[in-house]
Amino acid sequence: MSRRPLPHAFRDAAVMARRNLVQIKGDPGLLLDATLTPVIISVIFVAVFGAAIAGNVTNYAQYFIPGIMAINLMIISRTTGVGMSVDFNSGVVDRFRSLPISRSAVLTGRVIADSLRMLLSLVVIIACSTLFGFRLLGGPVGTLGAIALLMGFGIAMSWIAVFIGVSVRSITTVSTVTSLWVLPFQFGSSAFVPTEGMPAWLRAFADINPITLVVDASRGLLDGHASSQSITGAIAWISAILVVFAPMSVGRFYRRRA
């Protein structure tokens, strides 16, 4: 691997992304977390807890669906890190390193491929959520804005998972760590319930939690009452994560030996 001009780096990343997408053709089960998982979680939470939490299923669906969008993107991002670990342990990365391709292509290609799965999951969730009475009150502009914001968040989460995948040698440990670190952020957020009813110490954490900001911003965009404060906060978190973890992941990938 070497430093290559930007156009060549983009082409190398596209080739790596295609390689990862071709794997889905041979194993369609790789799409389950983008299709079946969000539907099951939505049904469980909206149908079972909706009336108890928000008074009726439709009201809770309008609140919860943006939350499950963000949560499911984090679930999908796990596979980015696990996939990197699998490639290292199978020796595939050593073969990639013998090729005249960009240093970052292997990582970027996997993130691109998984981001397409994330986009699919958002489409599936929006389509299925209409069965619960969810409505895109923000119109096309609000919907596209929410999708763009959520995709940026999902890509940022993928880079965190990539860093874990190239830093931890055991595939099992990578799977555990990528699942474990997200739990306090997922449940200590506004994804499931408003933060107003939380204990003071938890609310202090939840209000600055990147998931809360992303979900609140997406919820506002989809509902037609977007808050510039939550949108700005969400973009700031996404940008900070990308600026920190993307270079760290590339650097760690280059230094690691299988």
C-alpha positions as CSV (number, residue, x, y, z in Angstrom):
1,M,0.0,0.0,0.0
2,S,1.2,3.5,-0.7
3,R,0.2,7.1,-0.8
4,R,-1.7,7.8,-4.1
5,P,-3.3,10.8,-5.7
6,L,-6.8,11.5,-4.5
7,P,-8.6,10.3,-7.7
8,H,-6.8,7.0,-7.4
9,A,-7.6,6.7,-3.7
10,F,-11.3,7.2,-4.5
11,R,-11.1,4.5,-7.1
12,D,-9.3,2.1,-4.8
13,A,-12.0,2.7,-2.1
14,A,-14.7,2.0,-4.7
15,V,-13.1,-1.3,-5.6
16,M,-12.9,-2.3,-1.9
17,A,-16.5,-1.3,-1.4
18,R,-17.6,-3.4,-4.4
19,R,-15.6,-6.3,-2.9
20,N,-17.6,-6.0,0.4
21,L,-20.9,-5.7,-1.4
22,V,-20.2,-8.8,-3.5
23,Q,-19.9,-10.7,-0.2
24,I,-23.6,-9.9,0.5
25,K,-24.6,-11.7,-2.7
26,G,-23.0,-14.9,-1.4
27,D,-24.4,-14.4,2.1
28,P,-27.7,-12.5,2.1
29,G,-27.9,-12.9,5.8
30,L,-25.6,-9.9,6.1
31,L,-28.6,-7.8,5.3
32,L,-30.7,-9.0,8.3
33,D,-29.4,-6.2,10.5
34,A,-30.5,-3.7,7.9
35,T,-33.9,-5.1,7.2
36,L,-35.4,-7.5,9.7
37,T,-33.7,-6.3,12.9
38,P,-35.2,-2.7,12.8
39,V,-38.7,-4.1,12.0
40,I,-38.6,-6.5,15.0
41,I,-37.4,-3.8,17.4
42,S,-40.0,-1.3,16.1
43,V,-42.8,-3.8,16.5
44,I,-41.7,-4.7,20.0
45,F,-41.3,-1.2,21.4
46,V,-44.2,0.5,19.5
47,A,-46.8,-2.2,19.8
48,V,-45.9,-3.4,23.3
49,F,-44.8,-0.3,25.1
50,G,-46.3,2.5,23.0
51,A,-49.6,2.8,24.8
52,A,-48.0,2.6,28.2
53,I,-45.4,5.3,27.4
54,A,-47.2,7.7,25.2
55,G,-50.9,6.9,25.6
56,N,-51.3,5.2,22.2
57,V,-49.3,3.5,19.6
58,T,-49.4,6.3,17.0
59,N,-48.0,9.0,19.3
60,Y,-45.2,6.8,20.4
61,A,-44.4,5.8,16.9
62,Q,-44.0,9.4,16.0
63,Y,-41.6,9.8,18.9
64,F,-39.7,6.5,18.7
65,I,-39.1,5.9,15.0
66,P,-36.3,8.5,14.7
67,G,-34.7,6.9,17.7
68,I,-34.7,3.4,16.3
69,M,-33.2,4.8,13.1
70,A,-30.2,6.0,15.0
71,I,-30.0,2.9,17.2
72,N,-30.1,0.6,14.2
73,L,-27.3,2.5,12.5
74,M,-25.2,1.8,15.6
75,I,-26.1,-1.9,15.4
76,I,-25.0,-2.0,11.7
77,S,-21.8,-0.1,12.5
78,R,-20.7,-3.1,14.7
79,T,-20.2,-5.2,11.6
80,T,-17.8,-2.7,10.2
81,G,-15.4,-3.3,13.0
82,V,-16.0,-7.1,13.1
83,G,-15.5,-7.3,9.3
84,M,-12.1,-5.5,9.7
85,S,-11.1,-8.0,12.4
86,V,-12.1,-10.9,10.2
87,D,-10.1,-9.6,7.3
88,F,-7.0,-9.3,9.6
89,N,-7.3,-12.7,11.1
90,S,-8.0,-14.4,7.8
91,G,-4.9,-12.9,6.2
92,V,-6.8,-10.9,3.6
93,V,-5.3,-7.7,4.8
94,D,-1.8,-9.0,4.2
95,R,-2.7,-9.6,0.5
96,F,-4.2,-6.2,0.2
97,R,-1.0,-4.7,1.5
98,S,0.9,-6.3,-1.3
99,L,-1.2,-4.4,-3.8
100,P,-0.5,-0.8,-5.1
101,I,-3.6,0.7,-3.5
102,S,-4.2,3.6,-1.2
103,R,-3.5,3.1,2.5
104,S,-7.0,4.0,3.5
105,A,-8.9,2.2,0.7
106,V,-9.5,-1.0,2.7
107,L,-11.0,0.9,5.6
108,T,-12.9,3.5,3.5
109,G,-14.3,0.8,1.2
110,R,-15.7,-1.1,4.1
111,V,-17.3,2.0,5.5
112,I,-18.8,2.9,2.1
113,A,-20.3,-0.6,1.7
114,D,-21.8,-0.6,5.2
115,S,-23.1,2.9,4.8
116,L,-25.2,1.6,1.9
117,R,-26.6,-1.0,4.2
118,M,-27.4,1.8,6.6
119,L,-29.3,3.7,3.9
120,L,-31.3,0.5,3.2
121,S,-32.2,0.2,6.9
122,L,-33.5,3.8,7.0
123,V,-35.7,3.2,3.9
124,V,-37.0,-0.1,5.5
125,I,-37.8,1.6,8.8
126,I,-39.6,4.6,7.2
127,A,-41.6,2.2,5.0
128,C,-42.6,-0.1,7.8
129,S,-43.3,2.6,10.4
130,T,-46.2,3.9,8.3
131,L,-48.1,0.8,9.5
132,F,-48.0,2.3,13.1
133,G,-49.2,5.7,11.9
134,F,-45.8,7.3,11.5
135,R,-46.0,10.4,9.2
136,L,-43.3,12.4,7.6
137,L,-44.7,15.8,8.6
138,G,-41.5,17.6,7.7
139,G,-42.1,17.0,4.0
140,P,-39.4,15.9,1.4
141,V,-36.9,18.6,2.6
142,G,-37.2,17.6,6.2
143,T,-37.0,13.9,5.4
144,L,-34.0,14.2,3.2
145,G,-32.3,16.4,5.9
146,A,-33.0,13.8,8.6
147,I,-31.7,11.0,6.4
148,A,-28.5,12.9,5.6
149,L,-27.9,13.7,9.3
150,L,-28.5,10.1,10.3
151,M,-26.2,8.8,7.5
152,G,-23.5,11.1,8.7
153,F,-24.0,9.8,12.2
154,G,-23.9,6.2,11.0
155,I,-20.7,6.7,9.1
156,A,-19.1,8.3,12.2
157,M,-20.1,5.3,14.3
158,S,-18.6,3.0,11.6
159,W,-15.2,4.8,12.0
160,I,-15.3,4.2,15.8
161,A,-16.0,0.5,15.1
162,V,-13.2,0.4,12.5
163,F,-10.8,1.7,15.1
164,I,-11.8,-1.0,17.5
165,G,-11.6,-3.6,14.7
166,V,-8.0,-2.7,13.8
167,S,-6.9,-2.2,17.5
168,V,-8.2,-5.4,19.0
169,R,-6.9,-8.7,17.7
170,S,-9.6,-11.1,18.8
171,I,-12.7,-11.2,16.7
172,T,-14.8,-12.2,19.7
173,T,-13.5,-9.3,21.7
174,V,-14.1,-6.9,18.9
175,S,-17.7,-8.1,18.7
176,T,-18.1,-7.7,22.5
177,V,-16.5,-4.3,22.7
178,T,-18.4,-2.8,19.7
179,S,-21.6,-4.0,21.4
180,L,-20.8,-2.9,24.9
181,W,-19.5,0.6,24.5
182,V,-22.8,1.8,22.8
183,L,-25.2,0.6,25.5
184,P,-24.9,3.6,28.0
185,F,-25.2,6.0,25.0
186,Q,-28.2,4.2,23.5
187,F,-30.2,3.9,26.7
188,G,-29.0,7.1,28.3
189,S,-30.5,9.2,25.5
190,S,-33.8,10.5,24.2
191,A,-34.1,7.7,21.8
192,F,-36.7,5.8,23.9
193,V,-38.1,8.4,26.3
194,P,-37.7,12.1,26.8
195,T,-34.8,13.1,29.0
196,E,-37.0,15.3,31.2
197,G,-38.2,12.4,33.4
198,M,-34.6,11.0,34.0
199,P,-32.7,11.5,37.3
200,A,-30.7,14.7,37.3
201,W,-27.3,12.9,37.0
202,L,-28.5,10.8,34.1
203,R,-30.3,13.7,32.3
204,A,-27.0,15.8,32.5
205,F,-25.3,13.0,30.5
206,A,-28.3,12.3,28.2
207,D,-28.6,16.0,27.2
208,I,-25.1,16.1,25.8
209,N,-25.1,12.6,24.5
210,P,-24.5,12.6,20.7
211,I,-27.4,10.1,20.2
212,T,-29.8,12.5,21.9
213,L,-28.7,15.4,19.7
214,V,-28.9,13.3,16.5
215,V,-32.2,11.8,17.4
216,D,-33.7,15.1,18.5
217,A,-32.5,16.8,15.4
218,S,-33.8,14.0,13.1
219,R,-37.1,13.9,15.0
220,G,-37.5,17.7,14.5
221,L,-36.7,17.4,10.8
222,L,-39.1,14.6,10.3
223,D,-41.9,16.3,12.3
224,G,-41.4,19.7,10.7
225,H,-40.2,21.6,13.7
226,A,-36.4,21.3,13.5
227,S,-34.3,22.9,16.2
228,S,-31.2,24.7,15.0
229,Q,-29.5,24.0,18.3
230,S,-29.9,20.2,18.1
231,I,-28.9,20.2,14.5
232,T,-25.8,22.2,15.2
233,G,-24.9,20.0,18.1
234,A,-25.4,16.8,16.1
235,I,-23.2,18.1,13.3
236,A,-20.6,19.1,15.7
237,W,-20.5,15.7,17.3
238,I,-20.4,13.9,13.9
239,S,-17.6,16.1,12.7
240,A,-15.6,15.6,15.9
241,I,-15.9,11.9,15.8
242,L,-14.9,11.7,12.1
243,V,-11.9,14.1,12.6
244,V,-10.6,12.0,15.6
245,F,-11.4,8.4,14.6
246,A,-10.9,8.3,10.8
247,P,-7.2,9.4,11.0
248,M,-6.6,7.2,14.1
249,S,-8.1,4.2,12.3
250,V,-5.9,4.7,9.2
251,G,-2.8,5.2,11.3
252,R,-3.5,2.1,13.5
253,F,-4.3,0.0,10.4
254,Y,-1.0,1.0,8.8
255,R,1.0,0.1,11.9
256,R,-0.7,-3.1,12.8
257,R,0.7,-6.5,11.8
258,A,-1.6,-9.5,11.7
